[in-house]
Amino acid sequence: MFAEFVDRQNRSKNIIVFNVHEQSSHNNTTDTDSITHIFNKLGTDIKPIKISRLGKPNNKSRPLKIELQAASEVFKILGLSRNLKSDQNFKDIRLASDKTPYQREFLRDLRNQLSVRISKGEPNLTIKYYKGQPTIVSSVVQKN
């Protein structure tokens, strides 16, 4: 339990960026340039501390792990990330917080439960975060 807490604290300053084209080594454009371009498009002047690719090189673009100064910068960038969808050059790029293996497994199980419940006929279900915890809820807006 304590190790999970420490791992979450360590990852709280990280963002994972998916679908950023991986440049060959002889090309002048680097991952740093790509991330700077994305952050500029978001309208923020936040500077990453460290940028690294995750996984072994293959035919696909590997995710980028971006380490920032503070967790508040992560929230700011994730909040602005929806603005990327409107730009044709950035529409496939996806940003997410860095999750621990336990969090990823929990979310995977929750998605499986959601698909089972939907296939059994339960309509209008989605996953929402309440107090930092993902849960399956009805996606129908209730009026008070």
Buried (B, 14 or more C-beta within 10 A) or exposed (E): EEEEEEBBEEBBBBBBBBBBEBBEEEEEEEBBEBBBBBBEBBEBEBEBEEBEBEEEEEEEBBBBBBBBEEBEBBEBBBEBBEEBEEEEEBEEBBBEBBBBEEBEEBEEEBEEEBEEEBEEEEEEBEBEEEEEEBEBEEEEEEEE
